[in-house]
Amino acid sequence: MRMIFICCMCKVDIWFYVIYYVVIPIEEKTLIGSVACYGNEIDDLFVVGAYRQKGYGKQLLIWAMDHIASLGYDELILHVAEWNRRAVQLYINEGFKIVKTDVVSV
């Protein structure tokens, strides 16, 4: 498996840019998943269905945690939907604690 690392800068408005980092694992030219880091926030971690339950999600999470720590942040933030029980369990297994629950209306 090889990892493709992408650094992007998006202009949100005239004064504000967001710099984010995305890592994409590739196996035999097949996308396995992705994770994005915005400052000290881990976002959009996903693994393609055929590759789930094989440790790729954990590898992506650990990469993101290490990357954010290398930027000098002491605290990590992530958001996960309550219905996504596998992701919630992964985060808890890696030491995250649920500190706040929000209700989001659609």
Contacts in CASP RR format, 6 or more apart in sequence:
PFRMAT RR
TARGET T0000
AUTHOR 0000-0000-0000
METHOD contacts of the structure
MODEL  1
MRMIFICCMCKVDIWFYVIYYVVIPIEEKTLIGSVACYGNEIDDLFVVGA
YRQKGYGKQLLIWAMDHIASLGYDELILHVAEWNRRAVQLYINEGFKIVK
TDVVSV
1 25 0 8 1.000
1 26 0 8 1.000
1 27 0 8 1.000
1 32 0 8 1.000
2 25 0 8 1.000
2 26 0 8 1.000
2 27 0 8 1.000
3 23 0 8 1.000
3 24 0 8 1.000
3 25 0 8 1.000
3 26 0 8 1.000
3 63 0 8 1.000
4 23 0 8 1.000
4 24 0 8 1.000
4 25 0 8 1.000
4 26 0 8 1.000
5 21 0 8 1.000
5 22 0 8 1.000
5 23 0 8 1.000
6 21 0 8 1.000
6 22 0 8 1.000
6 23 0 8 1.000
6 24 0 8 1.000
7 19 0 8 1.000
7 20 0 8 1.000
7 21 0 8 1.000
8 19 0 8 1.000
8 20 0 8 1.000
8 21 0 8 1.000
8 22 0 8 1.000
9 17 0 8 1.000
9 18 0 8 1.000
9 19 0 8 1.000
10 17 0 8 1.000
10 18 0 8 1.000
10 20 0 8 1.000
11 17 0 8 1.000
12 18 0 8 1.000
18 38 0 8 1.000
19 38 0 8 1.000
19 39 0 8 1.000
20 36 0 8 1.000
20 37 0 8 1.000
20 38 0 8 1.000
20 39 0 8 1.000
20 43 0 8 1.000
21 36 0 8 1.000
21 37 0 8 1.000
21 67 0 8 1.000
22 34 0 8 1.000
22 35 0 8 1.000
22 36 0 8 1.000
22 37 0 8 1.000
23 34 0 8 1.000
23 35 0 8 1.000
23 60 0 8 1.000
23 63 0 8 1.000
23 64 0 8 1.000
23 67 0 8 1.000
24 31 0 8 1.000
24 32 0 8 1.000
24 33 0 8 1.000
24 34 0 8 1.000
25 32 0 8 1.000
25 33 0 8 1.000
25 56 0 8 1.000
25 59 0 8 1.000
25 60 0 8 1.000
26 32 0 8 1.000
27 51 0 8 1.000
30 48 0 8 1.000
31 48 0 8 1.000
32 47 0 8 1.000
32 48 0 8 1.000
32 51 0 8 1.000
32 56 0 8 1.000
33 46 0 8 1.000
33 47 0 8 1.000
33 48 0 8 1.000
33 51 0 8 1.000
33 56 0 8 1.000
33 57 0 8 1.000
33 60 0 8 1.000
34 44 0 8 1.000
34 45 0 8 1.000
34 46 0 8 1.000
34 60 0 8 1.000
35 42 0 8 1.000
35 43 0 8 1.000
35 44 0 8 1.000
35 45 0 8 1.000
35 46 0 8 1.000
35 57 0 8 1.000
35 60 0 8 1.000
35 61 0 8 1.000
35 63 0 8 1.000
35 64 0 8 1.000
36 42 0 8 1.000
36 43 0 8 1.000
36 44 0 8 1.000
36 45 0 8 1.000
37 43 0 8 1.000
37 64 0 8 1.000
37 67 0 8 1.000
37 68 0 8 1.000
39 68 0 8 1.000
39 71 0 8 1.000
39 73 0 8 1.000
40 68 0 8 1.000
40 71 0 8 1.000
40 73 0 8 1.000
40 75 0 8 1.000
40 76 0 8 1.000
40 77 0 8 1.000
41 76 0 8 1.000
41 77 0 8 1.000
41 78 0 8 1.000
41 79 0 8 1.000
42 61 0 8 1.000
42 64 0 8 1.000
42 65 0 8 1.000
42 68 0 8 1.000
42 76 0 8 1.000
42 77 0 8 1.000
42 78 0 8 1.000
43 78 0 8 1.000
43 79 0 8 1.000
45 57 0 8 1.000
45 60 0 8 1.000
45 61 0 8 1.000
45 64 0 8 1.000
45 78 0 8 1.000
45 87 0 8 1.000
47 56 0 8 1.000
47 57 0 8 1.000
47 60 0 8 1.000
52 86 0 8 1.000
57 90 0 8 1.000
58 90 0 8 1.000
58 94 0 8 1.000
61 90 0 8 1.000
61 91 0 8 1.000
61 94 0 8 1.000
62 94 0 8 1.000
65 76 0 8 1.000
65 94 0 8 1.000
68 76 0 8 1.000
76 96 0 8 1.000
78 91 0 8 1.000
78 96 0 8 1.000
80 87 0 8 1.000
80 88 0 8 1.000
80 91 0 8 1.000
81 87 0 8 1.000
82 88 0 8 1.000
82 101 0 8 1.000
88 98 0 8 1.000
92 98 0 8 1.000
END
